Amino acid sequence: MTAPTMAPPLQAILKSELARGNHVAEIGDWPPDCDLLVILSRPFVRRYVLASSVTYRDLDDPHYWKAEYSFGRECLACQFGK
């Protein structure tokens, strides 16, 4: 699956994850909070230094996803992996 272009702070994290072997599993939205939701197939490889206005949440909820970075109305999340 081709990775979308995200807001620059999330794009930097996405590019780093893809370079480390993570893959995009899903692209969609998650109303009402995310107009663009990108979910990676495995957990984030590392924790990233947060740019201004980027938030990190460790959801750890198997009904949704493991963790997410969000900026504005865009979210980059990761699954639990195998």
C-alpha positions as CSV (number, residue, x, y, z in Angstrom):
1,M,0.0,0.0,0.0
2,T,1.3,3.4,-0.9
3,A,1.9,5.7,2.0
4,P,0.0,9.0,1.8
5,T,1.5,12.5,2.3
6,M,0.8,13.6,5.9
7,A,1.5,16.9,7.7
8,P,5.2,17.4,8.0
9,P,5.6,16.3,11.6
10,L,3.8,13.1,11.0
11,Q,5.3,12.6,7.6
12,A,8.8,12.6,9.3
13,I,7.7,9.8,11.7
14,L,6.0,7.8,8.9
15,K,9.1,8.0,6.7
16,S,11.3,6.9,9.6
17,E,9.0,3.9,10.4
18,L,8.9,2.9,6.7
19,A,12.7,3.1,6.5
20,R,12.9,0.8,9.5
21,G,10.7,-1.8,7.8
22,N,7.3,-1.0,9.1
23,H,4.4,-1.1,6.6
24,V,1.2,0.8,6.0
25,A,-1.7,-1.5,6.9
26,E,-4.7,0.8,6.5
27,I,-5.5,4.3,5.3
28,G,-8.8,5.9,6.1
29,D,-10.5,8.3,8.5
30,W,-11.7,8.1,12.0
31,P,-14.6,10.5,12.5
32,P,-14.9,12.8,14.3
33,D,-11.2,13.2,15.3
34,C,-9.1,12.1,12.3
35,D,-9.7,13.2,8.7
36,L,-6.7,11.1,7.8
37,L,-5.8,8.0,9.7
38,V,-2.8,5.9,8.7
39,I,-2.2,2.6,10.6
40,L,1.1,0.8,10.5
41,S,1.2,-3.0,10.6
42,R,3.6,-3.2,13.6
43,P,4.3,-1.1,16.7
44,F,6.4,2.0,16.4
45,V,10.0,1.1,16.3
46,R,10.9,3.9,18.6
47,R,9.5,6.9,20.5
48,Y,10.0,10.1,18.6
49,V,10.8,13.6,19.9
50,L,7.5,15.5,19.6
51,A,7.3,18.6,17.4
52,S,5.1,21.4,18.6
53,S,1.4,20.4,18.5
54,V,2.1,16.7,18.0
55,T,0.6,14.5,20.7
56,Y,1.4,10.9,21.5
57,R,-1.1,8.4,23.1
58,D,-0.5,4.9,24.2
59,L,-4.0,3.5,23.7
60,D,-3.0,-0.2,24.2
61,D,-6.6,-1.2,23.2
62,P,-6.9,-4.3,21.0
63,H,-10.3,-3.0,19.7
64,Y,-8.4,0.0,18.1
65,W,-4.6,0.2,18.0
66,K,-1.6,0.2,20.2
67,A,-0.4,3.8,20.0
68,E,-0.8,7.0,17.9
69,Y,0.8,10.3,17.1
70,S,-1.6,13.0,16.1
71,F,-1.3,16.5,14.6
72,G,-4.4,18.6,13.9
73,R,-6.9,16.2,12.3
74,E,-4.4,13.6,11.1
75,C,-3.4,10.5,13.0
76,L,-0.5,8.0,12.6
77,A,-1.3,4.9,14.6
78,C,0.3,1.4,14.9
79,Q,-1.1,-2.1,15.4
80,F,0.1,-4.5,18.0
81,G,2.1,-6.6,15.5
82,K,2.8,-10.2,15.6
